[in-house]
Amino acid sequence: MAEINSVTTLTQDGDVAVITLNSPPVNALSAKVREGLDEGFRQAIASDAKAIVLICEGRTFIAGADITEFGGAMTGPSLFDVQATMENSPKPVIAAIHGTALGGGLEVALCAHYRVAVPSARLGLPEVNLGLLPGAGGTQRLPRIVGVQKALEMVTSGQHVPAKQAAAMGLVDELVEEGKLREGAVAFANKAVAEKKPLVKVRENDARLAEAKGHPEIFADFRKANARKFRGFLAPEYNIRCIEAAVSQPFEEGLKTERKLFGELMSGPQSAAQRYYFFAERQAQKIPDVPDDTPTRPIKSVGIIGAGTMGGGIAMNFANVGIPVTIVEVKQDALDRGLATIRKNYERTASRGGITAEQVEQRTGLITGSLDMDSAFKDVDLVIEAVFERMDIKKDIFTNLDRICKPGAILATNTSGLNIDEIASVTKRPQDVIGLHFFSPANVMKLLEIVRADHTAKDVIATSMKLAKQIGKVAVLVGVTPGFVGNRILGQRQREAQKLVLEGAMPWDVDRVLYDFGFPMGPFAMSDLAGLDIGWVKEKSNGETIRDVLCEMDRRGQKTGAGYYDYDENRNAIPSPVTEKIIHDFIVKSGANPRKISDEEILERCLYPMINEGAKILEEGKAIRASDIDVVWVNGYGWPVYRGGPMHYGEQVGLDKVAAKMKDFQAKMGDQFKPSALLEKLVAEGKKFSDIKA
Ligand code: TC6
């Protein structure tokens, strides 16, 4: 065995040279890895071996370029040189794939003459999720194997295609037995030699492109079909242009186009935000005083209190991963309704092909109902309370849980803002109490705010973080503060949106500015969707707010056909003269003069106070790091990922600019705009949020 460098070895197995990479955690294409590949292939080609296998140790085949190297100066051999050496090898090169062959990893594999994989492997070009495109020939080679339509889908979605499917598409030449990749790859290599299989260069395979030549409508249709999904993002469009180039230009020209567009994306703000965000999500899993090896408690059964929308949605998360759930309600009809809704949700997913009819039965079978908390919760490992937001009711429930649950059971509340320390105080085991704040619809939304109270034990936190991963959530640990991180920041935007309307902006102006910024919808359209009467009490309504008046007129949102907006029969929102008149009357009554408000002011008034509130949250230690706040807002509140989240966006604008504008607003409109001490300090020191160490 020859050691090529610290991450690469070259061995020979009969007639087959085997280059093995071992660069944890994911064999990313760092300078060392490129160096190892370059040298490894040169030596293998020079040796007496008749074929060459490239294989990786550890959890995965090469998972892509080393993202941490992006933005810095490139050292070591270029990936293109390595690819050329492989592709031009006079001996067959076989890529042996397990785990994930992603991005640059798949682009390397596409320069092998053949690819073999174990069935559990997945292959993909996920660069689009980093605001990029496959810049090492991926957009030119992939359509030459899988065809234009599939290539378009893969590069714009970033999906990881399972090996079996990849084999059906021609991307994988042979599936080998799980756990026997090396033997399988070497056998394939020997076969290639014995059968004198051709040295297939994907770049020369133009036949698959023929079907798209002279058919520009393929691209036009694809853009149209995905317009909503791609809105605001640059990378999908750039990826499409590269595939167009693959069809319309010779290979070398196509490569040049790819390289040029890759450079543009790489140097732009969207990719910077998306790469930042990739690490932000991973960073959020790290809790300084709860290390990875903190023991966890087994969670084999879950109890939920409340069969409403929230409780039902939460229950589905656990049933989806095979954990049995018991839902407790006070009344039989509420329980029946809740269980029926869960079944309906699963059936709807099945009707769209998301799960099988058998899975519907399996999952609903894991969710049972009960009216008797004492017997239902005696043995469960975790209880999540999901009743409505009243402290007295929650305290009552936790007093009961303390009495009923076995020692060591985790007692969680799904409150979206009440003080969890106060809830925990009624139990004799505050160390077992934690907040698990799911977002509606809880079976769909990715975000989970895990709320650490004063006495929450570390193993309870570790267990909750692990469980979140198991049920497919992105968890962020936050502290107890009104509204926690997400809703507390939302409060700032909502306040300004309302105020802007009382100064002369129309709800549709505010909505349009925020929609164009990249949110899925603005705050007024959102209120109409959710229902204006959430929290509105008819008997107490006295026309004091615009909402009161709208609700009194039975304009309670989309469900009544009108709210801030009017709605046509297809639920299209139309600016409403009725709302306009109500707003106008309010302004006149207040003695103010409506003024023309610029889009710029709308954006700054809505967003800068959010950044400032984020800074206060950091200052108070209610979030571990600024990027955690961004993870909350991207996953839970529709902040466009290509703008990184409020804190990253603040840095992109410039914290000095944000602080100066806040001071300007403060002078004109009051102390709600006062920059936080942390923001002022960072500006004074020329630092960023990301300079603060967790
Ligand atoms: C590209 O290839 C462009 C090519 C153009 C050529 C010019 N680089 O996700 P996990 C780290 S673009 C550096 O928790 P999993 C990650 O930060 C790239 N580091 O594990 C984490 O570090 P920590 C295209 C990376 O098993 C650790 O590895 N490729 C990279 O849940 C474990 O990661 C992609 O976009 C990287 N490329 O999932 C793939 N990847 O432990 C991105 C991971 O210090 N990666 N790390 O926190 C993934 O999708 C997943 O990591 C995974 C493994 C599916 C490979």
Boltz pocket constraint, residues with backbone or C-beta under 6 A from the ligand:
constraints:
  - pocket:
      binder: B
      contacts: [[A, 25], [A, 26], [A, 28], [A, 60], [A, 63], [A, 64], [A, 65], [A, 66], [A, 67], [A, 68], [A, 79], [A, 100], [A, 102], [A, 103], [A, 104], [A, 105], [A, 126], [A, 127], [A, 130], [A, 133], [A, 134], [A, 135], [A, 136], [A, 279], [A, 282], [A, 283]]
      max_distance: 6.0
